[in-house]
């Protein structure tokens, strides 16, 4: 029997062949994605909420968005009649310039291109636009420096690289991103790396100097349409599901991964189907880069379908399945069926794969508010829930959140309140091949499971180029140590659970977490930012080694790279 990698490769070749057989005129509208960026995506959320309707060009829970879809959305806004203020109009102009090849690009022209070659367009170091080829080439730079109250060395980050995107023959969109980073992080982040053996949001690393890390980041994919309504992407990157600060379904916290993704938009229906390869573990000794053989692989399938009800409400349903075993050859072909319920396929085949189901939704109202949420169900027995005995396998979690634009009638003050919860052992499974983790990091919430969390986020943009961001996180969770499994660490097998009944959120080593981040950001020119960041982090735990009381301050220079946020 062929391995799953061969099945996916054959499927990919079939899709590439379709590009040759389908006339070019029917394959317009594809593009690269807008990279995951909390600040950028907030601007799009704000514009959609203030428009009073859902975007008809993309589903906001299915991130990342394609550039052509975003360009159509902002180009369709009537900024003069929908109550947008001068700051909103500046942001609309910024988004249009950032996607200039899909809209009227006259405002994106530079007044004085450097050497008549560079920066002919405001967003791009080098840009090429011909009948058969499009290229946007830009440097990626992040320099930062600061100090940590718990660390006697200067903190800093040094990231250098490039990104390139464009179209080939108006058929294939492409994107590539490559950087190398040397960093000395705040003490709590380095402690997390030492405990888990990987860099959060990244993965593999080598030791740098005596207290730092050195790692590469690489992302890339191609994108094309089979027909107007179906877009396909194949490559190596991350995906995000949800409208919140966190995601209880699929987040960007883990490392990049290989994926094949189908996005379908028909009428008021949105459908996403994803096949991916993950790594069950990482065998490198922390900081040494040494290997003890290939990393063990596992596989992932996901589908999400949602429906717009009217112009303001969207409801969706999703399923995720993690599969694999020590032979690394266990992709179940049942999951290639785009129209089947994974749970049914699992039962019919006698599979022991881990299927997580859930639903999500959002409601935009009064041109100021968005109510959103998610609910995930890992395992569930109704009689055990109603008994109230705390059965270990009642594994579920949820999210509820509210966004408030122009809060308290103050223009450009945007608030987000969010509450997340997950019972013990949620997202865990029998082995590392079927848990909901990749490269030793959770695929959903960074805490794993066994937690309650409240987040409050305020963004204020009083001037066109200045933004002030304040975030507070308060959480309570139960920790595990090396000898116990109370359900937070999803890398542990639930077979080693401590008890059958009497399980509750916060069991284990009770831990209280408080985090405050205040950041001032100034956009010097297009996608060039200067940030000043203050962070206060306090952890009080019955597991003494986790106790922490940190204050750090950092200054950042960023060029074509999102803010790095380590809010855990």
C-alpha positions in Angstrom: 0.0 0.0 0.0 1.3 3.5 -0.9 2.2 5.9 1.9 0.0 8.9 2.5 2.7 11.2 1.1 2.4 9.5 -2.2 -1.3 9.8 -2.2 -1.1 13.5 -1.6 1.6 13.9 -4.2 -0.5 12.1 -6.8 -3.5 14.3 -5.9 -1.3 17.4 -6.3 -0.1 16.3 -9.7 -3.7 15.8 -10.8 -4.5 19.4 -9.8 -1.4 20.7 -11.6 -2.6 18.8 -14.7 -5.9 20.6 -14.5 -4.1 23.9 -14.9 -3.0 22.8 -18.4 -6.4 21.5 -19.4 -8.5 24.4 -18.2 -8.4 27.6 -20.3 -6.6 30.5 -18.7 -9.7 32.7 -19.0 -11.5 30.5 -16.5 -8.7 30.6 -13.9 -8.6 34.3 -12.9 -8.7 35.7 -9.4 -6.1 33.6 -7.6 -3.3 35.2 -5.6 -1.0 34.8 -2.7 -2.3 35.3 0.8 -1.9 38.1 3.2 0.4 36.6 5.9 -1.1 36.1 9.3 -0.7 39.4 11.1 -3.0 40.4 14.1 -2.7 44.1 13.4 -3.4 43.9 9.7 -6.4 41.5 10.2 -7.8 43.8 12.8 -8.1 46.6 10.3 -10.1 44.3 8.0 -12.3 43.3 10.9 -13.0 46.9 11.8 -13.9 47.9 8.3 -16.3 44.9 7.9 -18.0 45.5 11.3 -18.4 49.2 10.5 -19.9 48.4 7.1 -22.8 46.7 8.9 -22.5 43.4 6.9 -20.2 40.4 6.5 -17.6 40.5 3.8 -19.0 38.7 0.7 -15.5 38.1 -0.6 -14.0 36.0 2.2 -15.0 34.3 5.4 -13.3 36.1 8.2 -12.8 32.9 10.3 -10.8 31.2 7.5 -7.4 32.7 7.7 -5.2 33.7 5.9 -7.2 35.7 3.3 -6.2 35.9 -0.3 -5.0 39.3 -1.5 -7.4 39.5 -4.4 -10.3 38.9 -2.1 -9.2 41.6 0.3 -8.6 44.0 -2.6 -12.2 43.4 -3.9 -13.6 43.9 -0.4 -11.9 47.3 0.3 -12.4 48.4 -3.3 -16.1 47.8 -2.9 -16.4 49.9 0.3 -18.2 53.3 -0.1 -16.0 55.1 2.4 -17.9 58.4 2.1 -21.4 56.9 2.9 -20.7 54.3 5.5 -19.5 56.5 8.4 -15.7 55.9 8.0 -13.6 58.6 9.5 -10.3 60.0 8.2 -8.3 57.3 10.0 -10.4 54.6 8.4 -9.9 56.2 5.0 -6.1 56.2 5.7 -6.2 52.5 6.5 -8.3 51.7 3.4 -5.6 53.5 1.4 -2.9 51.5 3.2 -4.6 48.2 2.4 -5.2 49.2 -1.3 -1.6 50.2 -1.6 -0.5 46.9 -0.1 -2.5 45.1 -2.7 -2.0 47.5 -5.6 -1.9 45.0 -8.4 -5.6 44.1 -7.7 -7.0 47.6 -7.5 -6.5 51.0 -9.1 -2.8 51.4 -8.3 -2.3 55.1 -9.2 -2.0 56.1 -5.5 0.6 53.4 -4.9 3.1 55.0 -7.3 6.2 56.4 -5.6 7.0 60.0 -6.4 10.7 59.4 -6.6 11.7 55.8 -7.2 15.2 55.0 -6.0 17.5 54.7 -9.0 14.3 54.4 -11.1 14.3 50.7 -10.3 13.6 50.3 -6.6 10.3 51.4 -4.9 8.5 52.3 -8.0 5.5 51.2 -6.0 5.3 52.3 -2.3 5.0 48.8 -0.8 7.6 47.0 -2.9 11.4 47.1 -3.0 11.2 45.5 -6.5 8.0 45.1 -8.5 7.4 43.6 -11.9 4.0 43.6 -13.7 3.8 42.2 -17.2 1.2 40.3 -19.1 2.6 36.9 -18.1 4.5 37.6 -14.9 4.1 39.5 -11.6 6.6 39.8 -8.9 6.7 41.6 -5.5 10.1 41.3 -3.8 10.8 42.8 -0.4 13.3 42.5 2.4 12.2 41.3 5.8 13.9 42.8 8.8 13.3 42.8 12.5 15.8 44.4 15.0 15.0 44.8 18.6 16.7 45.5 21.9 15.7 45.7 25.5 16.1 44.6 29.1 14.4 42.0 31.4 14.2 42.4 35.2 15.1 38.7 35.5 18.0 38.7 33.1 21.3 40.4 33.3 21.9 40.5 29.6 20.5 42.7 26.9 17.6 41.2 25.0 17.6 41.5 21.3 16.3 40.1 18.0 18.0 40.1 14.7 15.9 38.8 11.8 17.0 39.1 8.2 15.5 37.7 5.0 13.1 38.3 2.1 9.7 37.6 0.8 8.5 37.2 -2.8 5.0 36.8 -4.2 3.2 37.2 -7.5 1.5 35.5 -10.4 2.7 33.4 -13.3 0.7 33.6 -16.6 -2.3 34.7 -14.6 -2.8 31.1 -13.6 -0.6 30.4 -10.6 -0.1 32.6 -7.5 3.1 32.0 -5.5 4.6 33.1 -2.2 7.9 32.4 -0.5 9.4 33.7 2.8 12.8 33.0 4.2 14.5 34.5 7.2 17.2 33.7 9.7 17.0 34.9 13.3 19.4 35.2 16.2 17.6 36.1 19.5 18.1 36.5 23.2 14.5 36.4 24.5 13.1 37.3 27.9 13.8 34.7 30.6 10.3 33.2 30.7 10.4 32.5 26.9 13.9 30.9 27.1 12.7 28.8 30.1 9.8 27.6 28.0 12.2 26.7 25.2 14.4 24.8 27.6 11.4 22.8 29.0 9.8 22.0 25.6 12.8 21.8 23.3 11.3 24.0 20.6 10.9 27.7 19.9 7.2 28.9 20.2 5.6 29.7 16.8 8.8 28.3 15.1 10.3 24.9 16.0 13.8 23.7 15.5 16.7 25.8 16.8 20.4 25.9 17.6 22.1 27.5 20.5 23.3 31.0 19.9 25.9 32.7 22.1 25.4 31.4 25.7 21.7 32.4 26.3 20.1 32.7 22.9 18.6 30.8 20.0 19.3 30.6 16.3 16.7 29.4 13.8 15.5 29.6 10.2 11.9 30.3 9.1 10.7 29.3 5.7 7.3 29.4 4.2 6.0 29.0 0.7 3.2 27.8 -1.5 1.5 28.0 -4.8 -2.2 29.0 -5.4 -4.5 28.5 -8.3 -8.2 28.2 -9.2 -9.7 25.0 -10.7 -12.8 27.0 -11.4 -13.8 30.4 -10.3 -15.4 29.1 -7.1 -12.6 26.7 -6.1 -9.1 27.8 -5.0 -6.3 25.3 -4.3 -3.1 26.0 -2.4 -0.2 23.6 -1.8 2.8 24.5 0.3 4.4 25.0 3.7 2.8 27.5 6.1 0.2 27.9 8.9 -3.5 28.3 9.0 -5.9 29.8 11.5 -9.5 29.2 12.2 -11.6 31.7 14.1 -12.4 35.3 14.7 -10.8 35.6 18.1 -7.5 36.5 19.7 -7.1 32.8 20.4 -8.4 29.8 18.5 -9.9 26.7 20.1 -9.8 24.9 16.8 -6.6 25.7 14.8 -4.1 28.4 15.7 -0.8 29.7 14.5 1.1 28.8 17.7 2.9 25.7 16.4 5.5 25.4 13.6 4.8 25.6 9.9 3.7 22.4 8.1 3.1 20.9 4.7 -0.5 21.3 3.6 -2.9 20.9 0.6 -5.9 23.3 1.0 -9.1 23.7 -1.0 -11.3 26.8 -0.5 -14.8 26.8 -2.0 -17.2 29.7 -2.2 -20.6 29.1 -3.7 -23.6 31.4 -3.1 -23.6 32.0 0.7 -21.6 28.8 1.5 -17.9 28.7 2.4 -16.1 25.4 2.6 -12.4 24.6 3.4 -10.8 21.2 3.2 -7.2 20.7 4.4 -4.8 17.8 4.4 -1.5 18.3 6.2 1.6 16.5 7.5 2.6 17.2 11.1 5.5 16.0 13.3 4.6 13.9 16.3 7.8 14.9 18.1 11.2 16.6 17.7 14.2 14.5 18.7 16.8 17.1 18.7 18.6 17.7 22.0 17.6 21.3 23.0 20.0 23.7 21.5 22.4 21.2 19.9 20.7 20.6 16.6 21.7 16.9 16.9 19.3 14.3 15.5 18.5 10.7 16.3 16.8 9.8 13.1 14.0 11.4 11.1 11.3 13.2 13.1 8.2 10.9 13.4 5.4 12.1 11.1 1.6 12.1 11.5 -1.2 13.4 9.4 -4.1 15.8 9.8 -7.3 16.4 7.9 -9.7 19.3 8.5 -12.9 20.6 7.0 -15.0 23.6 7.8 -18.3 24.6 6.3 -20.2 27.8 7.1 -23.2 29.7 5.9 -24.2 33.4 5.8 -27.6 33.9 7.3 -28.7 37.3 6.0 -26.0 39.9 5.8 -24.8 39.9 9.5 -24.7 36.3 10.8 -22.5 33.4 9.9 -22.6 29.9 11.4 -20.2 27.1 10.8 -19.3 23.5 11.6 -15.9 21.9 11.5 -14.1 18.6 12.1 -10.4 17.9 12.7 -8.7 14.5 12.7 -5.2 13.6 13.8 -3.9 10.3 12.6 -0.8 8.2 12.5 1.3 5.5 14.3 4.9 4.6 14.7 5.0 3.2 11.1 4.5 6.7 9.7 2.2 5.3 6.9 -1.3 5.6 8.3 -3.2 8.2 6.3 -6.7 6.9 6.1 -8.0 7.3 2.5 -11.5 7.8 3.9 -10.5 11.3 4.9 -9.8 12.3 1.3 -13.6 12.3 0.8 -14.5 16.0 1.0 -18.2 15.4 1.8 -18.1 12.8 4.6 -18.3 13.3 8.3 -15.0 12.2 9.8 -16.6 10.8 12.9 -18.7 8.4 10.8 -15.7 7.3 8.8 -13.8 6.7 12.0 -16.6 4.5 13.4 -17.1 2.5 10.2 -13.4 1.7 9.9 -12.7 0.9 13.5 -10.1 3.7 13.6 -8.4 4.9 16.7 -7.7 8.3 15.2 -8.5 11.4 17.2 -11.5 13.4 15.8 -12.4 16.8 17.2 -15.7 18.3 16.1 -17.1 21.8 16.7 -19.1 24.8 15.6 -18.4 28.5 15.4 -20.2 31.7 14.5 -20.2 35.5 14.4 -22.8 38.2 14.4 -22.1 41.8 13.3 -24.6 44.3 14.6 -25.2 48.0 15.0 -22.1 48.8 12.9 -20.0 48.7 16.0 -20.1 45.2 17.5 -19.2 41.6 16.6 -20.2 38.7 18.9 -18.2 35.6 18.1 -17.5 32.1 19.5 -16.3 28.6 19.1 -17.2 25.3 20.7 -15.1 22.1 20.4 -16.0 18.6 21.4 -13.2 16.0 21.7 -15.1 13.3 23.5 -18.5 13.4 25.2 -21.0 11.1 26.9 -24.3 12.9 27.9 -25.0 10.7 30.8 -21.6 11.4 32.3 -22.0 15.1 31.8 -25.4 15.3 33.5 -24.2 13.1 36.4 -21.7 15.8 37.4 -19.1 13.3 38.5 -16.2 14.8 36.5 -15.6 11.9 34.2 -12.2 12.3 32.6 -13.4 11.8 29.0 -15.9 14.7 29.0 -13.4 16.7 27.0 -14.6 19.9 25.5 -13.8 23.6 25.3 -15.2 26.9 24.1 -14.7 30.5 23.3 -17.0 33.5 23.5 -15.9 37.0 22.5 -17.1 40.6 21.8 -15.5 43.2 19.6 -16.6 46.9 20.1 -15.5 49.4 17.4 -15.3 53.1 18.3 -15.9 52.2 21.9 -17.8 54.7 24.0 -18.2 57.0 21.0 -14.4 57.6 20.8 -13.3 57.3 17.2 -10.7 54.5 16.6 -10.8 53.0 20.1 -11.5 49.3 19.5 -12.1 46.8 22.4 -12.1 43.1 22.4 -13.2 40.9 25.3 -12.7 37.2 25.1 -13.2 34.1 27.4 -11.7 30.7 26.6 -12.0 27.4 28.5 -10.9 23.8 28.0 -11.4 20.8 30.3 -8.6 18.5 31.4 -7.3 16.1 28.7 -8.9 18.0 25.9 -6.8 17.7 22.7 -4.8 14.8 24.2 -5.0 11.2 23.0 -3.4 7.8 23.5 -0.2 8.6 21.7 1.8 11.5 20.3 0.7 10.4 16.8 -3.0 11.2 17.5 -2.9 14.1 19.9 -3.7 17.6 18.7 -0.1 18.8 18.6 2.6 19.5 16.0 6.3 19.7 16.7 5.7 19.5 20.4 3.3 22.5 20.4 -0.5 22.6 20.7 -2.3 23.2 17.4 -5.0 25.1 19.1 -4.7 27.1 22.3 -1.0 27.6 23.6 -2.0 26.5 27.1 -3.0 23.0 25.9 -5.9 22.1 28.1 -7.2 22.3 31.7 -7.6 26.1 31.8 -9.8 29.2 32.0 -8.7 32.4 30.4 -9.9 36.0 30.1 -8.5 38.5 27.6 -9.1 42.2 27.2 -7.5 44.0 24.2 -7.7 47.8 23.5 -6.4 49.4 20.3 -6.4 53.1 19.8 -5.3 54.9 16.6 -5.7 58.6 17.3 -3.4 59.6 14.4 -2.9 58.0 11.0 0.5 56.5 11.8 0.3 56.0 15.5 -1.4 53.0 17.2 -1.5 52.2 21.0 -2.2 48.6 22.0 -3.0 47.4 25.5 -3.6 43.8 26.4 -4.5 42.1 29.6 -4.7 38.3 30.1 -5.8 36.6 33.3 -5.8 32.8 33.4 -6.1 29.9 35.9 -4.9 26.5 35.0 -3.7 23.2 36.5 -0.1 22.2 35.7 1.5 18.8 35.4 5.0 17.9 36.6 7.3 15.0 35.4 5.4 12.5 37.5 1.8 13.4 37.1 -0.8 13.9 34.3 -3.7 16.1 35.4 -4.6 16.9 31.8 -2.8 20.1 30.8 0.1 18.7 28.9 -1.4 17.3 25.7 1.9 15.5 24.8 1.2 13.1 27.6 -1.0 10.1 26.9 -4.4 10.2 28.6 -3.8 6.5 29.5 -1.6 7.8 32.3 -4.4 10.0 33.7 -4.6 10.4 37.5 -8.2 9.5 38.0 -11.4 8.4 36.3 -13.8 10.8 38.1 -13.6 14.0 40.0 -11.8 15.9 37.3 -12.2 19.6 37.1 -10.5 22.6 35.5 -7.5 23.7 37.4 -6.8 20.3 38.9 -3.1 19.5 39.5 -0.7 22.2 40.5 -3.0 25.3 40.6 -1.5 28.2 38.7 -2.6 31.8 38.3 -1.3 33.8 35.3 -1.5 37.5 34.7 0.0 39.3 31.7 -0.1 42.9 30.6 1.4 44.3 27.4 1.4 47.9 26.3 2.8 48.7 22.9 3.1 51.9 21.0 3.5 51.5 17.2 4.5 54.1 14.6 4.4 53.4 10.9 7.3 55.4 9.5 6.4 54.4 5.9 4.6 51.6 4.2 5.2 48.4 6.3 8.1 50.0 8.2 7.3 50.2 11.9 8.9 51.4 15.2 7.5 49.8 18.3 8.0 50.4 22.0 6.8 47.6 24.2 6.3 47.2 27.9 5.4 43.8 29.4 4.6 42.8 32.9 4.1 39.0 33.5 3.3 37.3 36.8 2.9 33.6 37.4 2.1 32.1 40.8 2.0 28.3 40.9 2.0 25.4 43.4 4.7 24.1 41.1 7.5 26.4 42.3 9.7 26.2 39.2 7.0 28.0 37.2 6.8 31.0 39.6 7.7 34.2 37.7 7.5 37.9 38.2 8.9 39.6 35.0 9.0 43.1 33.7 10.7 43.8 30.4 10.9 46.7 27.9 11.9 46.4 24.2 12.2 48.7 21.2 11.6 47.2 17.8 12.3 48.1 14.2 10.2 46.0 11.8 10.1 46.0 8.0 7.6 43.6 6.3 7.2 41.5 9.4 4.3 41.3 12.0 4.8 42.0 15.7 6.0 38.9 17.6 3.7 38.3 20.5 4.6 35.9 23.3 1.4 36.2 25.4 1.5 32.9 27.3 
